[in-house]
Amino acid sequence: MASFVIEGGHRLCGEIHPQGAKNEVLQIICATLLTAEEVTVNNIPDILDVNNLIQLLREMGVTVAKKGIDSYSFKAENVDLAYLESDEFLKKCSSLRGSVMLIGPMVARFGKALISKPGGDKIGRRRLDTHFVGIQALGADFRYDEERGFYEITAGRLQGNYMLLDEASVTGTANIVMAAVLAKGTTTIYNAACEPYVQQLCRLLNRMGAKISGIASNLLTIEGVEALHGTQHTVLPDMIEVGSFIGMAAMTKSEITIKNVSYENLGIIPESFRRLGIKLEQRGDDIYVPAQETYEIESFIDGSIMTIADATWPGLTPDLLSVMLVVATQAKGSVLIHQKMFESRLFFVDKLIDMGAQIILCDPHRAVVIGHNHGFKLRGARLTSPDIRAGIALLIAAMSAEGTSTISNIEQIDRGYQDIEGRLNAIGARITRI
């Protein structure tokens, strides 16, 4: 098991480029199964979750070719349907959260899919009801094999339908959309997720010949087509990584420029950091973060304590709350962090408390952070990364801390961040992988 050793207290300086968006590319790669023609995808990040999904497609019989440093082509002309019933396939699915998005494309094109309960972060209950109910509404049958622990989904040609989703699930919406594009008739999805990642998926599918309208809204209309064809696609920069770099700059009192961020697709993220008192400015498609010796958390207009909560798009993504919580530990003032979507994502705060942070964990969803105003630094500690986002938050804390920290289980960080120590060391960090 690998670890990071971090020498804290070093300021960063320079430019850094965000990787391609992990949450988008997992959907896009699954969508390549919808056609027998070649689909080329650019700006693919070299991270564990993505690489594992690419390898899984290879083993399913998809022809995958590396076209450049971050470009791959996928041609799902000869998919091995028998492999889907193997224990090897089901085991790999169980360790890869993104594998659940294979269901929609496989059922739509081949009339059959098998999937084990997918794994991923241990951040609380992440139910699959939205995926299953939506695809069932299109005419698919689900059967659970208790002995082998997998779902078998079968269907003839899917039939378009109206559905009101019980939650605006990003991956659930993506799965249903991918199933519906080849269904007969019209599918209407209300309360659909409308994150930029879903918008990107819909635009890709339309370039492949699908007929999707309502993109960027929570009401999608999909007219089914007979077949899709090949195309090219470029993945957006990762908004979570952009937010992580903003937080790093603030915590380490650093001046950095984050390059090519696709600012128009960041939504409320820049303004959410400004609420913590962090100065940043848009320069073309870059974000410039000046060095700040202190930053003060805003209050609401009536003087009450600031609350930062996650919400469905265009609200704040839950993936950044761990970062914002860490950043608040060195701010001037107090803030309530309210993690609504996952009940275990705040449990890493005990590690921050051990480092000297002043945090009151109210319950699994809420924590009050009393900022130090850089009055005294966090102290180095031995840490363990419980999930991708808590892992990067702990890395930020360690970079700002006094002394040396060790973070173990960094495979969790590698799942979502490409060569993170190499890129940060290039602008002044002191991180060693052991």
Buried (B, 14 or more C-beta within 10 A) or exposed (E): EEBBBBBBBBBBBEEBBBBBBBBBBBBBBBBBBBBBBBBBBBBBBEBBBBBBBBEBBEEBBBEBEEEEEBBBBBBBEEBEBEBBEEEEBBEBBBEBBBBBBBBBBBBBBBBBBBBBBBEBBEBBEBEBEBBBBBBBBBBBEBEEEEEEEBBBBBBEBBBBBEBEBEBBBBBBBBBBBBBBBBBBBBBBBBBBBBBBBBBBBBBBBBBBBBEBEBBBEBEBBBBBBEEBEBBEBBBBBBBBBBBBBBBBBBBBBBBBBBBBBBBEBBBBBBEBBBBBBBBBEEEEEBBBBEBBEBBBBEBEEEEEEBEBBBBBBEEBBBBBBBBBBBBBBBBBBBBBBBBBBBBBBBBBBEBBEEBBBEBEBEEBBBBBBBBBBBEEBBBBBEBBBBBBBBBBBBBBBBBBBBBBBBBBBBEBBBBBBBBBBEBBBEBBBBBEEE
